[in-house]
């Protein structure tokens, strides 16, 4: 692999989840994006739907109160991506996060 390989420029997962958490904290209405992704992916006949259903449950709970949203944002921001298998099935594709700041090689 060369230094130009995209794997060297990929954003750190913990940083990515912190960016998602920050965006959701500032724009809770954008929880509609991951919910729509879950709905669409489930409608396509996902072989293992449990993670998507769990994301739906967590997002709906987060929408129920400011305290629940805060707890959800904290969960997203925690650097637990390796210990939390749910995060390997992220429905947050399509959020307008902007470009990540990736250190130059």
Backbone bond lengths (Angstrom), bond angles and torsions (degrees), N, CA, C in turn:
res aa  C-N    CA-C-N  psi(-1)  N-CA   C-N-CA  omega(-1)  CA-C   N-CA-C  phi
1 X - - - 1.460 - - 1.528 109.31 -
2 X 1.281 114.95 141.17 1.461 120.39 179.02 1.526 109.75 -98.97
3 X 1.305 115.55 167.26 1.470 120.93 178.65 1.517 111.82 -64.65
4 X 1.344 116.69 -16.90 1.463 120.66 178.50 1.523 112.36 -84.67
5 X 1.324 116.65 -6.58 1.470 121.32 -179.36 1.530 109.64 -60.30
6 X 1.331 116.52 136.24 1.473 120.91 -177.15 1.529 112.67 -61.28
7 X 1.321 118.44 -22.34 1.468 120.86 179.44 1.527 111.71 -65.46
8 X 1.328 116.48 -27.84 1.461 119.87 178.61 1.524 111.47 -76.80
9 X 1.314 117.01 -20.47 1.465 120.96 -176.84 1.519 113.01 -102.13
10 X 1.323 117.03 1.43 1.451 120.48 -177.30 1.531 110.33 -70.25
11 X 1.295 115.81 138.47 1.458 122.01 -179.53 1.528 110.67 -66.70
12 X 1.309 116.37 140.82 1.452 122.23 176.12 1.529 109.46 -59.39
13 X 1.328 116.86 136.49 1.467 120.35 -176.37 1.524 112.30 -61.73
14 X 1.324 117.91 -40.30 1.470 120.07 179.77 1.524 110.42 -62.02
15 X 1.318 116.51 -41.20 1.467 121.15 179.10 1.526 109.62 -65.93
16 X 1.307 116.73 -41.10 1.480 120.65 179.04 1.524 110.28 -60.52
17 X 1.337 117.23 -46.74 1.465 119.91 -179.93 1.529 111.42 -64.98
18 X 1.316 117.39 -33.97 1.470 120.12 176.49 1.522 110.85 -66.92
19 X 1.326 116.43 -37.42 1.469 120.15 176.70 1.523 110.99 -66.00
20 X 1.327 116.91 -41.03 1.469 120.80 177.24 1.524 109.71 -62.31
21 X 1.333 116.25 -46.44 1.470 120.68 -179.68 1.524 111.29 -60.04
22 X 1.309 116.54 -45.06 1.462 120.61 179.75 1.528 111.15 -62.01
23 X 1.318 116.42 -42.11 1.458 120.37 179.36 1.531 110.84 -63.46
24 X 1.325 116.96 -45.50 1.468 120.35 -179.21 1.522 110.66 -65.16
25 X 1.323 117.45 -37.68 1.467 120.33 177.60 1.525 111.17 -61.09
26 X 1.336 116.58 -37.97 1.458 121.40 -179.23 1.521 113.11 -84.34
27 X 1.330 116.95 -26.44 1.467 122.30 -175.37 1.533 110.50 -135.35
28 X 1.329 117.95 66.60 1.468 119.40 -177.38 1.527 113.39 -60.35
29 X 1.319 117.29 -21.93 1.464 119.94 177.70 1.532 111.10 -64.44
30 X 1.327 116.97 -21.66 1.461 120.73 179.25 1.528 113.19 -74.77
31 X 1.327 117.17 -0.17 1.473 119.01 171.73 1.529 110.31 -64.38
32 X 1.324 116.41 -14.19 1.466 119.91 175.06 1.534 110.91 -63.57
33 X 1.333 117.92 -28.62 1.469 121.48 -178.67 1.530 110.81 -65.74
34 X 1.340 119.68 -55.25 1.464 117.91 179.28 1.530 112.94 -65.55
35 X 1.318 117.86 -31.59 1.464 119.25 176.48 1.530 110.86 -64.20
36 X 1.326 116.18 -42.66 1.473 119.77 178.18 1.528 110.52 -64.68
37 X 1.336 116.77 -39.05 1.465 119.84 176.97 1.524 110.57 -61.35
38 X 1.320 116.88 -46.38 1.471 120.75 178.89 1.525 110.26 -59.04
39 X 1.313 117.08 -48.13 1.467 120.77 -179.80 1.526 111.29 -58.70
40 X 1.327 115.99 -46.11 1.466 120.59 -178.54 1.531 110.81 -64.25
41 X 1.332 117.18 -45.46 1.458 120.82 -177.61 1.524 111.41 -67.60
42 X 1.332 116.49 -36.64 1.467 119.43 176.86 1.528 110.51 -67.37
43 X 1.322 117.27 -38.53 1.464 121.37 179.68 1.533 111.61 -65.40
44 X 1.323 116.27 -24.36 1.464 120.44 178.54 1.529 112.13 -79.28
45 X 1.337 116.53 -3.34 1.456 120.06 177.07 1.514 113.63 85.71
46 X 1.283 116.78 45.52 1.469 122.81 179.43 1.525 110.60 -51.44
47 X 1.333 117.59 131.39 1.462 122.37 -178.21 1.530 110.64 -65.31
48 X 1.327 116.96 -42.22 1.462 121.99 179.22 1.533 108.63 -117.64
49 X 1.329 117.65 87.14 1.459 120.25 -174.47 1.531 114.79 -80.79
50 X 1.316 118.73 -11.01 1.466 120.81 -173.67 1.533 113.79 -55.19
51 X 1.338 120.31 -45.21 1.469 118.31 179.41 1.524 113.10 -61.89
52 X 1.322 116.89 -38.22 1.467 119.56 179.43 1.525 111.04 -67.63
53 X 1.301 116.48 -39.13 1.472 119.86 177.55 1.534 110.72 -65.78
54 X 1.335 116.35 -36.22 1.465 119.89 177.05 1.529 110.91 -67.22
55 X 1.325 117.21 -40.95 1.466 119.68 175.56 1.525 110.31 -61.06
56 X 1.323 117.56 -43.03 1.463 120.16 177.93 1.528 110.49 -58.31
57 X 1.328 115.82 -45.61 1.467 120.27 -179.55 1.526 110.64 -60.72
58 X 1.336 117.06 -46.19 1.470 120.89 -179.01 1.526 111.81 -64.96
59 X 1.321 116.62 -41.15 1.464 119.97 -178.55 1.526 110.90 -68.80
60 X 1.325 117.12 -42.91 1.470 119.18 177.17 1.528 110.61 -62.44
61 X 1.311 117.28 -39.02 1.474 120.42 176.76 1.521 110.18 -63.35
62 X 1.332 116.69 -41.49 1.469 120.90 179.85 1.523 111.96 -62.78
63 X 1.305 116.46 -29.82 1.461 120.65 -179.95 1.523 112.84 -79.64
64 X 1.321 117.41 -5.58 1.468 120.46 -173.75 1.527 114.46 -81.23
65 X 1.336 117.49 -22.37 1.464 119.58 -179.82 1.526 109.81 -166.22
66 X 1.326 116.38 159.26 1.472 119.33 176.46 1.538 112.40 -59.81
67 X 1.320 116.77 -36.73 1.462 120.57 179.54 1.526 111.02 -65.92
68 X 1.328 115.81 -42.01 1.462 120.45 179.09 1.531 110.46 -65.99
69 X 1.328 117.10 -38.30 1.464 120.59 176.82 1.526 109.65 -62.95
70 X 1.315 116.74 -44.06 1.465 120.84 178.55 1.524 110.90 -58.86
71 X 1.328 116.82 -45.95 1.463 120.80 178.95 1.532 111.08 -61.87
72 X 1.323 116.81 -40.53 1.457 121.52 179.43 1.528 110.86 -64.59
73 X 1.309 116.66 -44.49 1.463 121.32 178.84 1.529 109.79 -62.34
74 X 1.323 116.90 -39.93 1.470 120.21 176.82 1.524 110.55 -61.61
75 X 1.332 116.89 -43.73 1.465 121.59 177.62 1.523 110.49 -58.63
76 X 1.327 117.08 -45.03 1.458 120.79 -179.91 1.522 111.53 -62.90
77 X 1.330 117.26 -39.59 1.469 121.96 -174.53 1.525 113.41 -78.03
78 X 1.323 117.26 -19.55 1.467 119.72 -178.06 1.523 110.34 -62.12
79 X 1.335 116.76 138.72 1.473 119.64 178.85 1.533 111.01 -79.81
80 X 1.318 115.36 56.48 1.466 121.27 -176.05 1.517 112.41 -112.31
81 X 1.335 117.21 23.12 1.458 120.06 -175.29 1.526 112.50 -60.98
82 X 1.323 118.23 -29.07 1.464 119.76 178.08 1.523 111.49 -79.88
83 X 1.331 117.20 -32.29 1.459 121.62 -178.67 1.525 112.79 -89.07
84 X 1.316 117.10 -12.66 1.456 121.67 -176.43 1.528 109.57 -113.76
85 X 1.342 117.25 93.25 1.472 120.00 -176.93 1.530 113.60 -57.19
86 X 1.317 117.62 -27.61 1.458 120.45 -179.00 1.531 111.04 -57.47
87 X 1.316 116.46 -34.34 1.458 120.00 -177.70 1.525 113.01 -68.86
88 X 1.318 117.36 -12.82 1.467 119.04 176.82 1.529 111.40 -78.05
89 X 1.320 116.51 -8.85 1.466 122.31 178.72 1.534 107.91 -120.72
90 X 1.297 115.71 64.98 1.460 121.11 -173.81 1.522 112.75 -77.87
91 X 1.343 117.02 126.83 1.468 120.09 175.28 1.529 112.61 -93.65
92 X 1.340 117.51 14.06 1.459 120.75 -173.50 1.529 113.44 -89.64
93 X 1.318 116.54 15.63 1.461 121.74 175.72 1.525 108.20 -63.84
94 X 1.311 116.24 132.84 1.461 120.26 176.59 1.510 114.45 100.28
95 X 1.337 117.71 -3.50 1.467 118.49 175.24 1.520 108.79 -68.93
96 X 1.322 117.98 140.51 1.477 120.67 -179.72 1.532 110.87 -79.19
97 X 1.333 116.09 76.42 1.461 120.62 -176.22 1.519 113.40 -88.83
98 X 1.301 116.77 -13.08 1.469 118.80 -174.03 1.515 110.20 79.95
99 X 1.287 116.21 -175.02 1.454 121.28 -177.64 1.519 109.90 -84.97
100 X 1.335 116.88 137.46 1.464 119.55 176.58 1.514 110.48 -72.20
101 X 1.323 115.66 154.15 1.461 119.08 174.36 1.516 107.43 -94.82
102 X 1.321 114.85 105.29 1.449 121.44 -177.67 1.522 108.03 -106.88
103 X 1.338 116.99 127.11 1.460 118.59 -178.90 1.520 111.95 -60.07
104 X 1.303 115.47 143.30 1.465 120.43 178.70 1.511 109.75 -69.50
105 X 1.325 115.35 148.81 1.472 120.46 -178.48 1.497 111.03 -74.61
